[in-house]
Amino acid sequence: MHSTFGTPWRYPGLNTIAVLTATVSRQNHSRGRQRHPLGLNERVAIVGVLVAVIAALPAYLALFANGSKSRSSHLSNRAGASATPHTGQIVASSRGVLVADVTQGSQFRDPLRAEPCDELEYRARLYNPGPSSLTNVRIAADINTITRYTRMIPTIVVYTPNGIIDETAFQPRVIVPVAQTQEYVTQSTQILDSAGHVVRTSAGKQLADGIAADAYGISIGSVDVGVTEYVAFRTRLSCYRDRS
């Protein structure tokens, strides 16, 4: 066995113990606590204790080392888990949501000028540049169902819990000549591919029908890397004709 400093370890013999006990005896004698040297039996007992301690030392050191490695590994794993980066995001732009007047047959634009009683379609563009897919994506729409405005600015929020940014908001503008409210058209939510083809609908039960009913809207699943898709829904303007 070797000591920590690399020099050979030697178990203490009786001569060594004799020297130690004689020293202890002299020190105690000088203090008035012990006036006689230890006997042979006492010396043998001390040797036995020392030998037992020395024999157990390697096992104790090995146990301590293993415990340290285990704790270090645990802390490393925890650090690695907490440091897992969030990747992927929904690209935010001023034209992320466009609006069309379905009643008037207008093109999608922002801002949109509309008339009372018209039906509008909102279309939110979702594009994730990566580097990883987004999962558990939700989308919600906050529209003015109570207060009348001539310049309406609804808010469409996309929630991405594992994204670089956990939510992205868009605010298109709708301008009307007389202050109006608007309401969601039941079962009008759709998901479209990049070419505008319908993929899933709330009418077909592939999507929930509460995009404007809850602060966290509806789940739309995943948004893969490099894929453009759209979430569309419709509202209907109220029919107030006076300016009061």
N, C-alpha and C positions, 0 to 999 in steps of 0.2 A: 504493500500500500504506500502511496505517496502523499505527502502533505500538499497544501495549496501552493506552496512555493516551489515544488518540484524536488525537494530533498527527500530521501528515503525516510519512511516513518518506522520507528522502532518502538515496540512495546516497552514500557519501563520495567526494569528488573527489580529484584529485592534490594540491590545496592542503591539504586536510584531512590526507591521508596525510603530506604533507611536514611539517606541524606535529607530527603524532604521532611521526614518525621522528626529527625534530630533537630533540623532547623526550626520546625514548629515548636518542638519541646523547649529549645533555648529561648525562642521569642516569648512563649508562654511563661517560662520560668522568670524571665526578666520582668514580666508584668505581674507576677505573683499569682497567676492563675493555675499553673501546673508545675510541680517541682520534680516530677519523675518522667523519664522518657516513655514513649509508648511501648507496650509489650509486643511480643512476636505475633500473638493472635490478632491484635489490633492492626498491625502492619499487613498481615495476610488479608484481613477484611478490606482494608483500603485498596490493596492490589486487586482484589476481586471486583470491587466497584469500578475501578479505573478500567480494567480489562473489559467489563460488560459495556461501559460507555463507549470505549473505543471500538468494540465489535459492532455496536449498533449505529455508529456514526455514518458509515457508507450508505446504509439503507435510508437513514433520515435525509441525508443530502440528496439521494436519488429521488425520494418522495417530494422534497422541496422543489427540485428542478422540474419534475414532471408537472407539479402544480402550477409553477410559474409559466411553463409553456402552454398549459391548458388555458390559463387565464389570459395570456397574451393572444392566443388563437381566438378565444371568445371575444375579446375586445376588438381584435382585427376584423372578425366577421361582422360585429355590430357596426363598426365604423364603415365597413364596405357597404353594408345594407343601407345605412343612413346617407351615404354619399352617392347612392344610385342616381344618376342624372335624369331629369325629366327631359324628354326629347319630343320633337314634333310641335307644331303650332298651327293655328288657323291664321292665314295671312289677313291682316287688317288693312283695309283701304277705304277711301272715301266713297267708293262705288261698290262696296261689299254687298249692299242690299239695294236693289232697284225696284221701282214700283210701276205697274202698268194699269191704265184705266180700261178694264175689260168691257165696260158698257160702251165706252167711246171708241174702243178698238185701237188705243194708242200703243206706242212702243214702250218698252221698259226704260225708265229714266229716273233721275234724281237731280233736282226736285220734279215732282209731278203736279200738274194743274188738273183739278178734277171738279165735277159738279155734284150738287146734292143728289142723294139717292144712288150714286154710281157704285158699282162693284169694283174693287181694286184687287190686284194680285201683287203680293210681295214675294220677291225671289232673292234668297240669301245665297251668295256664292261661298262654298267651303272648299278651300285648297290648303293642303298640308304639304309643305316642302320637305318635311322630314327633319332629321334622318330616320325617325321611327314612326310607326302608326300611332294614331290616337285612339284610345278606347274609352268606353263609357261616356261618349259624347252626348250632351243634352243641348236643346235649343229652346228658348223661351221668347215670347213677344209681349211687350208691354204697350198696349194701345189705349187711346183715350176713349174709354167706354162711357165715361160720366161727364167730363168737362168738355164743353164745346170750344173749338179753336178754328180760326181761319188759316192758321199755319200749324199743322200737326207734325210733330216730330216723335214718332214711335221709336221704341228702343228694342232691337233684336239682339239677344245675348247668346253666344255659343259658349257652353261650359266644357272645358277640357281638363279634367282633374290630373292627368298625367302629362300635360303639356308644359312647355317652357313657360307659357303664360296660361293661367288656369281659366281665364275667361276673356272673350273678345266681344266687344259691343259695336253695333252699327246703328246709325240714326238717319234714316232717309227722311225726306221732307215731302209733305203733301199740302198743297195750297188750294184753298177753296174760296169762292167769293163770299159765302155766308158761313159763319161759324157752325161747325158740325161735330158730332161724335161719330164713332165707328164701332162696329161689332164684328166679331169673328163669324165667318160663315161655317156652319157645322160641317164636319167631314171634308174639309177642303185642303187639308195638309197633304203634301206630296214630297217625295224625294225623286229628283231627276238626275240622270247622268249628264256627262259633259255635253252631249249632243241635244239635251232637252227631252230625252225619252223618259217616260214615267217608269220608275223602278219599284217604289212602294207608296202606298196611300193609306190615309186614315180611314177612308171609305171602305177599303179592302181589308181593314183590320190589321195590316202589317205595321201600322203606326198608331200610337195613342192619339186621341183627338183633343188634347188639352194644351196646345202650344201657347194659347193666350189665357189659360185659366189658372196657371200656377207660376210662382216665381221661378221655379226651376224647369218649367216646361215639360218637354217630352224627351225620351231617350231615342237616339237615332243610331246607336251602336258605334261602329268604328269608322274612322276616316283614314284610309290608307295613304301611304306616301306617294306623292306625285299625281294623285287622282283628284280631278275637279268634279264636284257634285253640287247640286242645288237643293235647298229646302224652300218649298213654295207654299203659301197659304193665302186665303182670300179674306177680305173684310168688306162690309157694306156700309157706306156712309148714311148718316141720318138724312132726313128730308126737310130740314128747316129752310124756310124761304125768306123769312124776315131777318133783320139784322139785330133784333133785340136779344 
